[in-house]
Amino acid sequence: MQADFPVLYSFRRCPYAIRARMALACSGIRVELREVVLREMPAALLACSAKATVPVLLLPDGRVIDESRDIMVWSLAENDPQQWLPGAGEGVLEALNQLIRANDHSFKQHLDRYKYADRHPQHPAGVYRAEAEGFLQQLECNLRQHGWLLGERMGLADVAIFPFVRQFALVDKAWFDRTPYPRLHAWLNHFLESALFLQVMEKYPQWRDGDTLTLFPD
């Protein structure tokens, strides 16, 4: 028998999981939260998705959504009280797709190599940081132009990209704080200080089969 609530397999510090949880919380959709440890993926998660990554959302009808952006879009299609989803304006959707693709692919790759430079000894960490910095410059430019990444109000792109910029900033916060990106710093701090982010970053114990149900948002 399927659960009454969608089931979300998640890991609190994973940027993909953070953005999925932010969208779910914003939409007001309650899920059964199953917090996992990445090195101990539970069999129930592996049975849902062969990708063996988080987040994974199992819907009550048996459908599985195992891409974080798809979880965001599904949640907001159900309920989008802050109008994060883009309108139908010409070029808006393509600009959104391009920016999130750049974040999820090239920026994420540079970020991982910068954060785990000891695993990529071909270059020092500063080289990977410099490669990632081009994307930060693009974000700063967008923020100067629009106020938010793609418009005059916060939207899907902002929420989808913020957790990755947060992770980048934490690698060497002293260096990041000195960078000449005032709009990006203010944008990041807006999210870090938001009630929504603090809500999704609440700590939950590792889920194990047979545990009592944990609802998110609680």
C-alpha positions in Angstrom: 0.0 0.0 0.0 1.3 3.4 -0.9 2.0 6.1 1.7 -0.6 8.9 2.2 2.2 11.4 1.7 4.8 11.6 -1.0 8.1 10.2 0.3 11.3 12.3 -0.1 14.7 10.8 0.3 17.0 13.6 1.1 20.4 14.7 2.5 20.4 18.0 4.3 23.7 19.4 3.0 23.3 18.3 -0.6 22.6 21.4 -2.8 20.3 19.4 -5.0 18.3 18.3 -2.0 18.2 21.8 -0.5 16.6 23.3 -3.6 14.0 20.5 -3.8 13.1 21.0 -0.1 12.8 24.7 -0.5 10.3 24.3 -3.3 8.3 21.7 -1.4 8.3 23.9 1.7 7.2 27.0 -0.4 4.4 25.0 -2.1 3.2 23.8 1.3 3.3 20.1 0.2 3.9 17.8 3.1 6.1 14.8 2.5 7.4 11.9 4.5 11.0 12.9 4.9 13.6 10.1 4.9 17.0 11.7 5.7 19.8 9.4 4.4 23.5 9.2 4.7 25.2 9.2 1.3 27.6 6.4 2.1 24.7 4.2 3.4 22.0 4.5 0.8 19.0 2.5 2.0 17.6 -0.4 0.0 14.2 1.4 -0.3 15.8 4.3 -2.1 17.8 2.1 -4.5 14.6 0.2 -5.3 13.0 3.5 -6.3 15.8 4.9 -8.4 18.8 3.2 -9.9 20.6 6.6 -9.9 21.4 6.1 -6.2 21.5 9.8 -5.5 19.3 12.3 -3.6 16.8 13.8 -3.7 14.2 11.2 -4.8 10.5 11.8 -4.5 8.1 8.8 -4.5 4.6 9.9 -5.2 1.6 8.1 -3.7 0.6 6.8 -7.1 4.0 5.1 -7.5 5.6 7.7 -9.8 9.2 8.5 -9.0 10.8 11.9 -9.6 14.6 11.6 -9.1 15.8 14.9 -10.6 15.9 17.9 -8.2 14.7 20.4 -10.7 11.8 18.1 -11.7 10.8 17.9 -8.0 10.9 21.7 -7.9 8.7 22.1 -11.0 6.3 19.4 -9.8 5.9 21.0 -6.4 5.3 24.5 -7.8 2.9 23.2 -10.5 0.8 21.9 -7.6 1.0 25.2 -5.7 3.2 28.3 -6.4 2.2 31.0 -3.9 5.3 33.1 -4.5 5.1 32.7 -8.3 8.6 31.2 -8.7 7.7 29.5 -12.0 8.4 31.7 -15.0 5.6 33.3 -17.0 5.0 32.7 -20.7 7.1 35.7 -21.9 9.2 35.2 -25.0 12.7 33.8 -24.2 12.1 33.6 -20.4 12.0 29.8 -20.3 15.0 29.4 -22.5 17.0 31.9 -20.4 16.0 29.9 -17.3 17.0 26.6 -18.8 20.4 27.9 -20.0 21.2 29.4 -16.6 20.3 26.3 -14.6 22.1 24.1 -17.1 25.2 26.2 -16.7 24.9 25.9 -12.9 24.2 22.1 -12.9 26.9 21.2 -15.3 30.0 23.4 -15.8 29.7 25.4 -12.5 29.0 22.3 -10.4 32.0 20.5 -12.0 34.3 23.4 -11.2 32.9 23.6 -7.7 33.5 20.0 -7.0 37.1 20.2 -8.2 37.6 23.3 -6.1 36.1 21.9 -3.0 37.8 18.5 -3.4 41.1 19.7 -5.0 43.0 17.0 -3.2 41.2 14.5 -5.4 42.1 16.4 -8.6 45.8 17.0 -8.2 46.3 18.0 -11.8 45.8 21.7 -10.7 45.9 23.6 -7.5 42.5 24.6 -6.0 42.9 28.2 -7.2 42.8 27.1 -10.9 39.4 25.4 -10.3 38.2 28.4 -8.4 39.1 30.7 -11.2 37.3 28.4 -13.7 34.1 28.6 -11.5 34.4 32.3 -11.0 33.2 33.1 -14.5 29.8 31.9 -13.6 29.8 34.1 -10.5 30.5 37.1 -12.7 27.6 36.2 -14.9 25.3 36.0 -11.8 26.6 39.4 -10.6 25.8 40.9 -14.0 22.3 39.4 -14.0 21.6 40.8 -10.5 22.8 44.2 -11.5 20.5 44.2 -14.5 17.3 42.6 -13.0 17.5 42.7 -9.2 17.1 38.9 -9.2 18.7 36.5 -11.6 16.1 36.6 -14.3 13.6 39.3 -13.3 12.4 41.8 -10.8 11.3 39.1 -8.3 12.8 35.9 -6.9 12.1 33.0 -9.1 13.0 29.4 -9.9 16.5 30.2 -11.1 17.4 32.0 -7.9 16.3 29.1 -5.7 17.8 26.4 -8.0 21.2 28.1 -8.0 21.5 29.5 -4.5 22.6 26.3 -2.7 25.5 25.8 -5.1 26.8 29.4 -4.6 26.4 28.8 -0.9 28.6 25.7 -1.1 31.2 27.5 -3.2 31.3 30.4 -0.7 31.9 28.0 2.2 35.0 26.4 0.6 37.1 29.6 1.5 34.7 32.1 3.0 37.5 34.6 3.7 38.4 34.7 0.0 34.7 34.8 -1.1 34.0 37.7 1.2 36.7 39.7 -0.5 35.4 39.1 -4.0 34.0 42.2 -5.9 30.5 40.9 -6.3 28.3 43.1 -4.0 25.0 42.1 -5.5 25.9 38.4 -5.4 26.9 38.8 -1.7 23.6 40.5 -0.9 21.6 37.9 -2.8 23.3 35.0 -1.1 22.8 36.6 2.4 19.1 37.1 1.6 18.7 33.4 1.3 21.0 32.5 4.2 19.0 34.6 6.5 15.6 33.6 5.2 13.1 31.6 7.3 12.6 29.2 4.4 16.3 28.3 4.3 16.5 27.9 8.0 13.5 25.7 7.9 14.8 23.3 5.3 18.2 23.1 7.0 16.8 21.8 10.2 18.6 18.6 11.3 16.8 15.3 11.1 18.1 11.9 12.3 19.2 9.3 9.7 16.1 7.3 8.5 16.1 3.6 8.9 13.4 1.1 7.7 10.8 0.8 10.4 11.2 4.3 11.8 8.2 6.3 12.7 7.0 8.8 10.1 8.6 12.2 9.9 6.7 14.9 8.1 8.3 17.8 6.3 7.4 20.6 6.7 6.5 19.6 10.2 
